[in-house]
Amino acid sequence: MILSVVLGALVGVIAALTGAGGGILAVPLLIVGLHLTLAQAGPIALMATGASAALGALLAHWSGLVRYRAAALMAMSGMLVTPVGLWVAARVPTRPLTLVFALVLAYVGYRTYKRSSMEAVPASATDHEIFTPCKLDARIGRLIWTIPCARVLAGWGMMVGFLSGLLGVGGGFVIVPTLQRYTDLEMRAIVPTSLAVIALVSIAGVVSSAIAGVLIWPIALPFSGGALLGMLAGRMVTHRLSGAMLQKGFAALCVVVAIGLGARSVMT
């Protein structure tokens, strides 16, 4: 139980420091630290990720930074597909599913490093016009809703839901780049909006797993409790650390864990 709390706290801290990175590392931690299979670890990771994300979004609510309509659209689209991901995960053998997870983790590390290296490079006006179908109305502080905007957010929301069910990840590594590319929101609004989506999408996965009887409660509860404590602790120090350095450190950790997870799946 103590180990579950410690590992969960690590997930919460990473989520607070990177904005959305804790969930993608929760599954490897459960597999390596508690010797669970990917199918067992996925629902537990989803529960912990959803709980810590909900706390982070709630704390950000007081600052008025969460874009609830965008979060609700992405989340509702994702909830429709999450059970499909869970159904596929229950029928795919552990080894290929673990290899897929390792590849996704490596890709997340690569994209995170690339994004952190480009943060200081301002986008041109032309790029801004091409890639932002969802624009913020500065007068009222809300997104201007159009069909292209709704379509792109709903589509990526479905991808998040499927990956949540399949791999037990929150999907922040998809949500944050999507909001960066297709909206003109600032990062201080993107991160809490991403956390709100993760929290809502995770509900569908956790409920489906509980109904199916595949959620291991003696591990899930202390792991999730640790994640909540980690989120609180991480938020206390996040403003003191460099965002770019945190992203690069997280990227390196993702690659290392991906290599270890891939090697473990091949050798077992």
N, C-alpha and C positions, 0 to 999 in steps of 0.2 A: 504493500500500500504506500509506504514512504517513497519508494522508487517511482511509483506512478505519479505522486504529487510533484516530485522533483522534475520529472520529465515533462509533465504538464506545465509547470512553471516556466521551463525553458521555452516551450512553445509560445506561451503568453508574452514573454519578454521579447522574443523575436518578432512576434506580430506587432507589438507596440513600437518597436524601434524601426521596423522596415515598412510598416503600413499594412502589409498583407502577406508577410512571408512565413508566419508560424505554421499555417496549416499544411503547407507542402512538405514540411519537415516532421510533422507529427507522426505520419505513417512510418517513415524509416526509424524514428526513435522507438516506436512501439514494437516494430519487428525486431530490431537489434537489442533494445534494452529489456523488453519483456518477452521476447521469443514468440511473438504472435505471427500468424499468417497474414497475408495482405487482406484477405476477406474478413478476418477478425479485427484487424487494426483499422480498416476503413471507417466503419460506423463510429468507433470510439474517437478517432481523430476528428470526424465530422462533428460530433457532439461537443468536443472541447473547442474546436475552431469556432463553431457557431456561438458558444457561450461567451468566449473572449471577444469575438467580433461584436456581439450584441452589447457588451459592456462598453467597448470602445466607441461604438456608434452613439450609445446613450450619453456618454460623457461629452461627446462632441455636439450633441443636440443643443446643449445650453448656449453654444456659440453660434447657432443657426447655420452651420456649415453643411449639414446633410441635405442632399437633394432628394427628397422623399419620393417624388413622382418618378424620377429616373430609376431610383433604387427599386421601387415597387414594380415597375414594368419589367426590369431585368429579372427580378426575383420571381414574379409570377410566371414568366416564360420558363425560367429554370426549374421551378417546382413541377411543371408539367413533364419534364424530361428526366428528373432525378430518379424516379422509380425504374425507368428504362435502364439507366446506368447501373443501378443496383441489381437488376435482373441479369444483365450481361456479366457483371462481376461474379455473380454466384455460379455462373456456368462456364467461365473461362478458367483453365488450369492455372495454378499459382505461379509457376515459373514464367510463362509468357506474360502474364499480367504484371509481375514484378519487373520484368525487363521493360515493359511499356512505361511503367512508373519511373524507372531509372532514366529512360530517355527523356521523358517529360521534365524530370527534375534537372537534368543536364541542360535542356533547352531553356528552362527558367533561369538557371544560373547565367547562361550566355546572354539572354535578353536583358537581365538585370544589370549585368556588367556593362553591356553596350549602352543601355539607357542612362546609367550613372555617368558614363564618359561623355555623353552628348548633352547633359543637362545644361551645361554652360553655353552651349551653342544655340543662339536664338533662331527660331524658325523664320523663314522669309514670309512676306505678306502673301505671296502666291501659294505657298504650301498651306498657309493658314486657311485660305479660302477653299482650297481643294478638299482638305481632310476634316472639315468641321461642319457637318450637317446639323449638329446640335449646338446652337449658339445661345449665350446668356444675354437676357435683356437686362442691361445695367440699371434701368430705371426701377424695375421691380425685384431684381435679384433672382429671377427664375429663368429656366430654359425656355426657349421659344419652340413649341412643339410643331413638328412637321411630319409628313409621312416618311421621308427618308430617315429622319432622326429616330422615330419610333421603330422603324423596320430594323435599323442597325443595332439598336440597343436590345430589342427583343431577340434578334438572331444570336447575338453574343451571349445573352442571358441563357438561351437554350444550351449553348456550348458549356457554360458554367455549370448548369444543372446536370448535364450528362457526365461531366468530369467529376462532379461531387459524388454522384452515385457510383461511378465506376472505380474511382481511385481514393475516395474519402478525403478529397481536398476541398478547401473552401472556395477556391477559384479566384482568389485575389490576383494571382499572376496573370489572369486573363482580364479581369475587370479593370484594374488600374491602367494597363496599356490601352484598353478600349476607350476608356473615358479620356485619356490623354490624346488619343488620335482623333476621335470623333466629336469631342466637345471642346469648348474653350474655357472650361473650368480650371481654376487654379488648383495646384496639388493639395493645398490645405482643405479644399472641398472634395477633391477626388478620393482621398484616403478614407474619410468617414463615410462617404457615400458607398465606397467599396465594402466597408465593414458592414454597413446596413444590408447590402445585397447578400453578403456571405451569411449573415445571421438568419435572414429570411429563408434562403435556399436550404440552409442546413436543417431547418425544421422538418422539411419534407423527407430528407434522408434519414434523420434520426427517428421520426415517427414510423416510417416504413420499416426500418431495421428493428425497432422495438416490437412492432406487430409481427414481424417475421421470426422473432425470437433469436436474432443473431447478435444482439447488443449485449456485451458482457458487462453488466452493471457494476460488479465489484472492482473492475478496473476503470470503467468509464467515469464513474462519479469522482473518485479522487484525482484522476487525470484532468478532468474538466475543472475541478476546484483549484488545482494547481495552475491551470491556464488562466483562470480569473485573477489569481494572486499575481501571476507573472505580468499580466496586462497592466495591472495597477502599478507594479514596481517599474515596469518599462516606461510608462508615461511620465513618471517622476524624473527620469533622467534623459528622455529623448531629446529635449530642447538643448541639452548641453553638448550633444554629439553632432558631428558633421554628417549630413544626409548622404553625401556622395560616398564617403568612406564606409558608412554603414551598408549601403547598397553593394559596394564592391566586396566587403567582407562576407555578406550574405551570399553573393554570387559564387565566391570561392568555396564557401561551405556547401552550397548546393552541388557543385561539381564533384567535390570530394565524396559527399554522401552518395551521389549517383553512381560513381565508380565502385564504391564499396558495396552498394546494393546490387548492382549488376553482377559483380564478381560473386557475391554470395548466392545469387539465384542460379548462376551457371554451375557453381561448384557443388550445390546441394542436390 
